[in-house]
Amino acid sequence: MDELVQRLAEGDHPVVTQRYNSAEELKQAIDRGYVLVKFTATKGGTELGSRLDPTLTHLQDADFTQSTGHVHLVGNLTLNYVKVRCIADVDIATREGKGHLEILGE
């Protein structure tokens, strides 16, 4: 098993979506169905892009016009040849939060 994948699958880690400069930019990315999430506690940071799963992603606690609340983002991708699910809970105002990976298979 890949060491980075294994480490990010154990517990929650700090994440940011600060490539988006505002809550509105984050909302636009969510509306497109593809979001970049960066795990900041790795060497140099690990930014992952994933296609969001609309059945698992939750936006009901977010107010993008007021930049308040949080989102629960869930998307699948392949990292270092391992299929994973990226799960991140992000505060709308700061675009920071916690996240982890779930290993789906190799």
N, C-alpha and C positions, 0 to 999 in steps of 0.2 A: 504494500500500500504506500502511496506517495506520502511523504512526511508532511508537506504543507496541507494537503487535503485532510490528513488525519488530525493535525493540530487544530484546524479550523472547524472540525466536526466535534471537537471536545469542548463543551461549555460555550458561553457567549463571549464575544469579542467586540471591541469598539469598532464602529463603522461610521462612515460619512457618505453623504451624497452631495458633497460640496462642489462637484463639477457643475451642478445647477446653482446659479447665483441667486435664485429666489424661489419662493414657494410656487410661484406661477411656472417657472421653468421645470421644476420637479413635476408638477401636475401635467405639463405638456409631454414629458417623457413617459409618465404613467399612462396617459391617454394613447400614446403611440404603442404602448405595450412592451417597452424595452427600457430598462433602467440600469445605470452603472452604480455599483455599490463598492466602496473601497474599505477593506479591512486595514486599519491603520497600525495595528500592533505587529505587523510582519516587517521583515527587512525591506525598507523602501516603500512599504504598503503594497497591498495586492488589490487591484481594481478589477472587479468582475462585472461583466455585462450579461444580463439574462433576460430572456423573454418571459414576461410575467404570466403567471397562471391566474386568470381572472376568478376562478372558483376558490382559490386559496388566499388571494390578495384582498385585504380589507381596508377600505378608505372611509368608512362611516364615522370614524372619530376625528376626521381631518376637516378643517375649514381653510381651504387654500386662499380664499380672498382675504381672510383675517390673519393668515399665517399662524394658525393655532392648531393644536391637536397633534395626532400622530397617525402614521400609516404602518400597516403590516404588509410588507412586500415579500412575495414568494415567487421564485422563478427557477427553472432548470437550466443547467449548462454542463459542459464538460471542462474539467480543470485537470491538467496534466494527465489526460487520457482516462480520467475517472468521472463517471456520470454522477452529478451532485445536484441537490436542491439548495439554493441560497435563500435563507430566511432572515429578514431584517426588520426590526421595529425602529422607525425613524421619527424623531420629533420634527414637525414641519418648520418651526421657527428657526431652529439651529441646523437642520438637516444632518443631525448626528444621532447616533443610537447604538444599539447592540445587535449583533447578528451571529449566525453560525451556518455551517453547512450540514446537510444530511447526505450521507453516502447512499447512492441509489444502485451502484454497481460499477464494475471495472470494464 
